[in-house]
């Protein structure tokens, strides 16, 4: 959940517990409906995985469908909260697909069924990037390639803290053919922006950004790239720049 600390400042502990239990119940049903396994609840966070204990060759798509459904459920929750004059809630979801170790882990006193491995750590890093880019969901290229049947938007290439190799990150916008998803013209302009950005063609970037912001003036991602372009155009061309963004925070 985003801004949960600020939200909980205006609630007593019993109200916080009631809110979390109600939200976790609704979101957990979505995860279970897509055959996901809830690993644990960590404060205001749910950690879940797919493909264990029951194997599934559609685990990536199941995770993406769950993420999109959870975002939609929070929108419903916020309509309910608005009617009660209560503050809205925001969430961020990170999705990554990879090999990991799953099973009972812990001590000789207490164990829990969980997952560990580098893939788990990267998923956590991607969740943190939802704050950076102002989006609800950030997924890795691996998940994007395995989860077919969705409309995707490439966000950036990033080097997250603790990893030297850059990874390409995406956001799932909707299932293919769903109403309300961005149009082809907007997605073509966005692809042109990314290509121009990585080529350090700042004038062309600005032209694409004018069109993009005209089509979606409230899009945080477009305004973020506008700020990047404005900053980089004041610098000389860098022949060693690979277009990736270094993320120093977790």
TORKOL-4160 file (C-alpha; in steps of 0.2 Angstrom, whole numbers, padded with zeros to 4 digits, m for minus):
250
<pt num="1" X="0000" Y="0000" Z="0000"/>
<pt num="2" X="0006" Y="0018" Z="m0004"/>
<pt num="3" X="0005" Y="0031" Z="0009"/>
<pt num="4" X="m0001" Y="0019" Z="0023"/>
<pt num="5" X="0009" Y="0027" Z="0037"/>
<pt num="6" X="0001" Y="0043" Z="0033"/>
<pt num="7" X="m0016" Y="0036" Z="0032"/>
<pt num="8" X="m0014" Y="0026" Z="0048"/>
<pt num="9" X="m0009" Y="0042" Z="0058"/>
<pt num="10" X="m0027" Y="0047" Z="0057"/>
<pt num="11" X="m0034" Y="0030" Z="0064"/>
<pt num="12" X="m0033" Y="0020" Z="0080"/>
<pt num="13" X="m0025" Y="0003" Z="0080"/>
<pt num="14" X="m0041" Y="m0006" Z="0080"/>
<pt num="15" X="m0047" Y="0004" Z="0064"/>
<pt num="16" X="m0030" Y="0000" Z="0056"/>
<pt num="17" X="m0032" Y="m0019" Z="0059"/>
<pt num="18" X="m0050" Y="m0018" Z="0053"/>
<pt num="19" X="m0045" Y="m0009" Z="0037"/>
<pt num="20" X="m0030" Y="m0021" Z="0033"/>
<pt num="21" X="m0041" Y="m0037" Z="0037"/>
<pt num="22" X="m0054" Y="m0031" Z="0025"/>
<pt num="23" X="m0042" Y="m0026" Z="0011"/>
<pt num="24" X="m0032" Y="m0042" Z="0013"/>
<pt num="25" X="m0047" Y="m0053" Z="0012"/>
<pt num="26" X="m0053" Y="m0045" Z="m0004"/>
<pt num="27" X="m0036" Y="m0045" Z="m0012"/>
<pt num="28" X="m0032" Y="m0063" Z="m0006"/>
<pt num="29" X="m0048" Y="m0069" Z="m0015"/>
<pt num="30" X="m0041" Y="m0062" Z="m0031"/>
<pt num="31" X="m0025" Y="m0071" Z="m0029"/>
<pt num="32" X="m0033" Y="m0088" Z="m0024"/>
<pt num="33" X="m0045" Y="m0087" Z="m0039"/>
<pt num="34" X="m0029" Y="m0086" Z="m0050"/>
<pt num="35" X="m0022" Y="m0101" Z="m0041"/>
<pt num="36" X="m0009" Y="m0090" Z="m0032"/>
<pt num="37" X="m0001" Y="m0095" Z="m0015"/>
<pt num="38" X="m0001" Y="m0081" Z="m0002"/>
<pt num="39" X="0017" Y="m0082" Z="0006"/>
<pt num="40" X="0014" Y="m0070" Z="0020"/>
<pt num="41" X="0007" Y="m0053" Z="0025"/>
<pt num="42" X="0021" Y="m0041" Z="0029"/>
<pt num="43" X="0013" Y="m0025" Z="0037"/>
<pt num="44" X="0003" Y="m0017" Z="0023"/>
<pt num="45" X="0010" Y="m0029" Z="0010"/>
<pt num="46" X="0005" Y="m0046" Z="0003"/>
<pt num="47" X="0018" Y="m0057" Z="m0004"/>
<pt num="48" X="0012" Y="m0071" Z="m0016"/>
<pt num="49" X="0019" Y="m0083" Z="m0029"/>
<pt num="50" X="0012" Y="m0095" Z="m0043"/>
<pt num="51" X="0017" Y="m0112" Z="m0048"/>
<pt num="52" X="0019" Y="m0120" Z="m0031"/>
<pt num="53" X="0013" Y="m0131" Z="m0023"/>
<pt num="54" X="0003" Y="m0135" Z="m0038"/>
<pt num="55" X="0013" Y="m0133" Z="m0055"/>
<pt num="56" X="0005" Y="m0122" Z="m0068"/>
<pt num="57" X="0012" Y="m0118" Z="m0086"/>
<pt num="58" X="0002" Y="m0102" Z="m0085"/>
<pt num="59" X="0009" Y="m0095" Z="m0069"/>
<pt num="60" X="0015" Y="m0078" Z="m0077"/>
<pt num="61" X="m0002" Y="m0074" Z="m0085"/>
<pt num="62" X="m0011" Y="m0079" Z="m0069"/>
<pt num="63" X="0000" Y="m0067" Z="m0059"/>
<pt num="64" X="m0003" Y="m0053" Z="m0071"/>
<pt num="65" X="m0022" Y="m0056" Z="m0071"/>
<pt num="66" X="m0021" Y="m0055" Z="m0052"/>
<pt num="67" X="m0012" Y="m0039" Z="m0052"/>
<pt num="68" X="m0024" Y="m0031" Z="m0064"/>
<pt num="69" X="m0039" Y="m0037" Z="m0055"/>
<pt num="70" X="m0031" Y="m0031" Z="m0038"/>
<pt num="71" X="m0029" Y="m0013" Z="m0046"/>
<pt num="72" X="m0047" Y="m0014" Z="m0051"/>
<pt num="73" X="m0053" Y="m0019" Z="m0034"/>
<pt num="74" X="m0044" Y="m0005" Z="m0026"/>
<pt num="75" X="m0053" Y="0007" Z="m0037"/>
<pt num="76" X="m0069" Y="m0001" Z="m0031"/>
<pt num="77" X="m0063" Y="0001" Z="m0013"/>
<pt num="78" X="m0059" Y="0019" Z="m0016"/>
<pt num="79" X="m0077" Y="0023" Z="m0023"/>
<pt num="80" X="m0084" Y="0015" Z="m0007"/>
<pt num="81" X="m0072" Y="0025" Z="0004"/>
<pt num="82" X="m0076" Y="0041" Z="m0006"/>
<pt num="83" X="m0094" Y="0039" Z="m0001"/>
<pt num="84" X="m0089" Y="0038" Z="0017"/>
<pt num="85" X="m0078" Y="0053" Z="0015"/>
<pt num="86" X="m0062" Y="0043" Z="0019"/>
<pt num="87" X="m0045" Y="0044" Z="0011"/>
<pt num="88" X="m0041" Y="0034" Z="m0005"/>
<pt num="89" X="m0029" Y="0020" Z="m0005"/>
<pt num="90" X="m0016" Y="0016" Z="m0018"/>
<pt num="91" X="m0005" Y="0000" Z="m0021"/>
<pt num="92" X="0010" Y="m0004" Z="m0030"/>
<pt num="93" X="0014" Y="m0022" Z="m0037"/>
<pt num="94" X="0030" Y="m0029" Z="m0043"/>
<pt num="95" X="0030" Y="m0045" Z="m0054"/>
<pt num="96" X="0045" Y="m0056" Z="m0059"/>
<pt num="97" X="0047" Y="m0073" Z="m0065"/>
<pt num="98" X="0061" Y="m0085" Z="m0062"/>
<pt num="99" X="0069" Y="m0100" Z="m0053"/>
<pt num="100" X="0068" Y="m0100" Z="m0034"/>
<pt num="101" X="0068" Y="m0112" Z="m0020"/>
<pt num="102" X="0051" Y="m0116" Z="m0012"/>
<pt num="103" X="0047" Y="m0126" Z="0003"/>
<pt num="104" X="0047" Y="m0126" Z="0022"/>
<pt num="105" X="0060" Y="m0114" Z="0029"/>
<pt num="106" X="0065" Y="m0107" Z="0046"/>
<pt num="107" X="0072" Y="m0114" Z="0062"/>
<pt num="108" X="0070" Y="m0130" Z="0071"/>
<pt num="109" X="0057" Y="m0121" Z="0082"/>
<pt num="110" X="0046" Y="m0113" Z="0068"/>
<pt num="111" X="0045" Y="m0115" Z="0049"/>
<pt num="112" X="0034" Y="m0107" Z="0036"/>
<pt num="113" X="0031" Y="m0112" Z="0017"/>
<pt num="114" X="0040" Y="m0099" Z="0007"/>
<pt num="115" X="0051" Y="m0094" Z="m0007"/>
<pt num="116" X="0069" Y="m0088" Z="m0008"/>
<pt num="117" X="0081" Y="m0083" Z="m0021"/>
<pt num="118" X="0087" Y="m0069" Z="m0033"/>
<pt num="119" X="0071" Y="m0069" Z="m0042"/>
<pt num="120" X="0061" Y="m0065" Z="m0026"/>
<pt num="121" X="0073" Y="m0051" Z="m0022"/>
<pt num="122" X="0071" Y="m0043" Z="m0040"/>
<pt num="123" X="0052" Y="m0044" Z="m0038"/>
<pt num="124" X="0054" Y="m0034" Z="m0022"/>
<pt num="125" X="0064" Y="m0021" Z="m0031"/>
<pt num="126" X="0052" Y="m0020" Z="m0045"/>
<pt num="127" X="0038" Y="m0017" Z="m0032"/>
<pt num="128" X="0048" Y="m0002" Z="m0026"/>
<pt num="129" X="0049" Y="0005" Z="m0043"/>
<pt num="130" X="0030" Y="0008" Z="m0044"/>
<pt num="131" X="0034" Y="0023" Z="m0033"/>
<pt num="132" X="0047" Y="0030" Z="m0044"/>
<pt num="133" X="0037" Y="0029" Z="m0060"/>
<pt num="134" X="0020" Y="0033" Z="m0053"/>
<pt num="135" X="0012" Y="0017" Z="m0060"/>
<pt num="136" X="0002" Y="0003" Z="m0051"/>
<pt num="137" X="0012" Y="m0012" Z="m0058"/>
<pt num="138" X="0030" Y="m0015" Z="m0064"/>
<pt num="139" X="0034" Y="m0031" Z="m0072"/>
<pt num="140" X="0051" Y="m0039" Z="m0078"/>
<pt num="141" X="0054" Y="m0043" Z="m0096"/>
<pt num="142" X="0054" Y="m0061" Z="m0092"/>
<pt num="143" X="0036" Y="m0060" Z="m0085"/>
<pt num="144" X="0031" Y="m0049" Z="m0100"/>
<pt num="145" X="0037" Y="m0062" Z="m0112"/>
<pt num="146" X="0029" Y="m0077" Z="m0103"/>
<pt num="147" X="0012" Y="m0068" Z="m0100"/>
<pt num="148" X="0003" Y="m0068" Z="m0117"/>
<pt num="149" X="m0014" Y="m0060" Z="m0120"/>
<pt num="150" X="m0010" Y="m0043" Z="m0113"/>
<pt num="151" X="m0007" Y="m0025" Z="m0119"/>
<pt num="152" X="0010" Y="m0020" Z="m0112"/>
<pt num="153" X="0020" Y="m0003" Z="m0111"/>
<pt num="154" X="0038" Y="m0003" Z="m0109"/>
<pt num="155" X="0043" Y="0009" Z="m0095"/>
<pt num="156" X="0062" Y="0009" Z="m0095"/>
<pt num="157" X="0079" Y="0000" Z="m0093"/>
<pt num="158" X="0085" Y="0000" Z="m0076"/>
<pt num="159" X="0099" Y="m0005" Z="m0065"/>
<pt num="160" X="0092" Y="m0009" Z="m0048"/>
<pt num="161" X="0102" Y="m0008" Z="m0032"/>
<pt num="162" X="0112" Y="m0024" Z="m0030"/>
<pt num="163" X="0112" Y="m0029" Z="m0048"/>
<pt num="164" X="0125" Y="m0024" Z="m0061"/>
<pt num="165" X="0115" Y="m0029" Z="m0077"/>
<pt num="166" X="0101" Y="m0018" Z="m0083"/>
<pt num="167" X="0083" Y="m0025" Z="m0084"/>
<pt num="168" X="0069" Y="m0019" Z="m0095"/>
<pt num="169" X="0053" Y="m0016" Z="m0086"/>
<pt num="170" X="0035" Y="m0015" Z="m0092"/>
<pt num="171" X="0018" Y="m0012" Z="m0086"/>
<pt num="172" X="0003" Y="m0022" Z="m0091"/>
<pt num="173" X="m0011" Y="m0010" Z="m0096"/>
<pt num="174" X="m0025" Y="m0022" Z="m0099"/>
<pt num="175" X="m0030" Y="m0039" Z="m0107"/>
<pt num="176" X="m0029" Y="m0038" Z="m0126"/>
<pt num="177" X="m0045" Y="m0031" Z="m0133"/>
<pt num="178" X="m0051" Y="m0023" Z="m0116"/>
<pt num="179" X="m0060" Y="m0006" Z="m0116"/>
<pt num="180" X="m0052" Y="0009" Z="m0110"/>
<pt num="181" X="m0034" Y="0004" Z="m0114"/>
<pt num="182" X="m0022" Y="0017" Z="m0122"/>
<pt num="183" X="m0024" Y="0018" Z="m0141"/>
<pt num="184" X="m0012" Y="0013" Z="m0155"/>
<pt num="185" X="m0007" Y="0031" Z="m0158"/>
<pt num="186" X="m0002" Y="0035" Z="m0140"/>
<pt num="187" X="0008" Y="0018" Z="m0139"/>
<pt num="188" X="0017" Y="0022" Z="m0156"/>
<pt num="189" X="0022" Y="0040" Z="m0149"/>
<pt num="190" X="0028" Y="0032" Z="m0133"/>
<pt num="191" X="0039" Y="0019" Z="m0142"/>
<pt num="192" X="0046" Y="0033" Z="m0153"/>
<pt num="193" X="0050" Y="0043" Z="m0137"/>
<pt num="194" X="0060" Y="0028" Z="m0129"/>
<pt num="195" X="0069" Y="0026" Z="m0146"/>
<pt num="196" X="0074" Y="0044" Z="m0147"/>
<pt num="197" X="0078" Y="0045" Z="m0128"/>
<pt num="198" X="0091" Y="0031" Z="m0130"/>
<pt num="199" X="0098" Y="0039" Z="m0145"/>
<pt num="200" X="0100" Y="0055" Z="m0136"/>
<pt num="201" X="0089" Y="0064" Z="m0149"/>
<pt num="202" X="0082" Y="0077" Z="m0136"/>
<pt num="203" X="0073" Y="0087" Z="m0149"/>
<pt num="204" X="0064" Y="0072" Z="m0156"/>
<pt num="205" X="0060" Y="0067" Z="m0138"/>
<pt num="206" X="0052" Y="0084" Z="m0135"/>
<pt num="207" X="0041" Y="0082" Z="m0150"/>
<pt num="208" X="0034" Y="0065" Z="m0144"/>
<pt num="209" X="0032" Y="0072" Z="m0127"/>
<pt num="210" X="0021" Y="0086" Z="m0133"/>
<pt num="211" X="0009" Y="0073" Z="m0141"/>
<pt num="212" X="0009" Y="0061" Z="m0127"/>
<pt num="213" X="0005" Y="0075" Z="m0114"/>
<pt num="214" X="m0008" Y="0081" Z="m0125"/>
<pt num="215" X="m0016" Y="0064" Z="m0125"/>
<pt num="216" X="m0014" Y="0061" Z="m0107"/>
<pt num="217" X="m0010" Y="0076" Z="m0097"/>
<pt num="218" X="m0011" Y="0068" Z="m0080"/>
<pt num="219" X="0001" Y="0054" Z="m0084"/>
<pt num="220" X="0016" Y="0054" Z="m0071"/>
<pt num="221" X="0027" Y="0044" Z="m0082"/>
<pt num="222" X="0026" Y="0056" Z="m0097"/>
<pt num="223" X="0030" Y="0071" Z="m0085"/>
<pt num="224" X="0045" Y="0061" Z="m0078"/>
<pt num="225" X="0052" Y="0058" Z="m0095"/>
<pt num="226" X="0050" Y="0077" Z="m0099"/>
<pt num="227" X="0060" Y="0081" Z="m0084"/>
<pt num="228" X="0074" Y="0069" Z="m0089"/>
<pt num="229" X="0075" Y="0076" Z="m0106"/>
<pt num="230" X="0076" Y="0094" Z="m0100"/>
<pt num="231" X="0090" Y="0089" Z="m0089"/>
<pt num="232" X="0100" Y="0078" Z="m0101"/>
<pt num="233" X="0099" Y="0091" Z="m0116"/>
<pt num="234" X="0110" Y="0103" Z="m0105"/>
<pt num="235" X="0123" Y="0089" Z="m0105"/>
<pt num="236" X="0135" Y="0085" Z="m0120"/>
<pt num="237" X="0132" Y="0068" Z="m0129"/>
<pt num="238" X="0138" Y="0053" Z="m0119"/>
<pt num="239" X="0145" Y="0040" Z="m0131"/>
<pt num="240" X="0145" Y="0027" Z="m0117"/>
<pt num="241" X="0128" Y="0030" Z="m0111"/>
<pt num="242" X="0117" Y="0014" Z="m0113"/>
<pt num="243" X="0100" Y="0023" Z="m0110"/>
<pt num="244" X="0098" Y="0013" Z="m0093"/>
<pt num="245" X="0093" Y="0022" Z="m0077"/>
<pt num="246" X="0102" Y="0018" Z="m0061"/>
<pt num="247" X="0091" Y="0016" Z="m0046"/>
<pt num="248" X="0100" Y="0018" Z="m0030"/>
<pt num="249" X="0085" Y="0015" Z="m0018"/>
<pt num="250" X="0077" Y="m0002" Z="m0014"/>
